[in-house]
């Protein structure tokens, strides 16, 4: 992070909410990965966990790379690329 970005970064981080990864969400993430694997495609563990937590909590996932989240029913908020 550049020195002139510190204040904005701190403000962003302070505004974030922590969302626990429950056992149920972890199990859902495994199922999401298995579903993709059966189709001959991959889904990374971090992306599966993020998607599963968002689905379980009915959250919208903000991302600048929507193609990492090919998960049906997952609500995405596309962000501009950096």
C-alpha positions as CSV (number, residue, x, y, z in Angstrom):
1,X,0.0,0.0,0.0
2,X,1.3,3.5,-0.8
3,X,1.5,6.0,2.0
4,X,-1.2,8.2,0.6
5,X,-3.6,5.2,0.5
6,X,-3.3,4.3,4.2
7,X,-6.2,6.4,5.4
8,X,-8.6,5.2,2.7
9,X,-7.5,1.6,3.3
10,X,-8.0,1.9,7.0
11,X,-11.5,3.4,6.5
12,X,-12.4,0.5,4.1
13,X,-11.2,-2.1,6.5
14,X,-13.0,-0.5,9.5
15,X,-16.2,-0.7,7.5
16,X,-16.0,-4.4,6.8
17,X,-18.0,-6.9,8.7
18,X,-16.5,-10.3,9.8
19,X,-18.6,-13.2,8.7
20,X,-17.8,-16.6,10.3
21,X,-17.2,-19.6,8.2
22,X,-19.6,-22.2,9.8
23,X,-19.3,-25.9,9.5
24,X,-22.4,-25.8,7.3
25,X,-20.9,-23.3,5.0
26,X,-17.6,-25.3,4.8
27,X,-19.7,-28.4,3.9
28,X,-21.6,-26.4,1.3
29,X,-18.2,-25.2,-0.2
30,X,-17.2,-28.9,-0.5
31,X,-20.4,-29.6,-2.3
32,X,-19.9,-26.7,-4.6
33,X,-16.5,-27.9,-5.6
34,X,-17.7,-31.5,-6.1
35,X,-20.6,-30.2,-8.3
36,X,-18.0,-28.3,-10.5
37,X,-15.7,-31.3,-10.6
38,X,-18.4,-33.5,-11.9
39,X,-18.8,-31.1,-14.8
40,X,-15.1,-31.3,-15.5
41,X,-14.5,-27.9,-14.2
42,X,-12.6,-26.5,-11.2
43,X,-13.5,-24.1,-8.4
44,X,-10.8,-23.0,-6.0
45,X,-11.3,-23.7,-2.3
46,X,-11.2,-20.0,-1.3
47,X,-13.8,-19.1,-4.0
48,X,-16.0,-22.0,-3.0
49,X,-15.8,-20.9,0.7
50,X,-16.6,-17.3,-0.2
51,X,-19.5,-18.4,-2.4
52,X,-20.9,-20.8,0.2
53,X,-20.8,-18.3,3.0
54,X,-22.5,-15.7,0.8
55,X,-25.2,-18.1,-0.2
56,X,-25.9,-19.4,3.3
57,X,-26.1,-15.8,4.7
58,X,-28.0,-14.5,1.6
59,X,-25.3,-11.9,0.9
60,X,-24.2,-10.3,-2.3
61,X,-20.5,-11.0,-3.1
62,X,-18.6,-8.0,-4.5
63,X,-15.8,-9.0,-6.9
64,X,-13.8,-7.7,-9.8
65,X,-13.6,-11.3,-11.2
66,X,-17.1,-12.7,-11.5
67,X,-15.9,-15.7,-13.6
68,X,-14.3,-17.1,-10.4
69,X,-17.8,-17.6,-9.0
70,X,-19.8,-19.8,-11.4
71,X,-22.3,-20.6,-8.7
72,X,-26.0,-20.6,-9.4
73,X,-28.1,-18.4,-7.2
74,X,-25.1,-16.5,-6.0
75,X,-25.7,-12.8,-6.1
76,X,-22.7,-10.9,-7.4
77,X,-21.9,-7.2,-7.4
78,X,-19.4,-6.6,-10.2
79,X,-16.6,-4.3,-9.3
80,X,-14.4,-2.5,-11.9
81,X,-11.0,-4.1,-12.4
82,X,-8.1,-2.5,-10.7
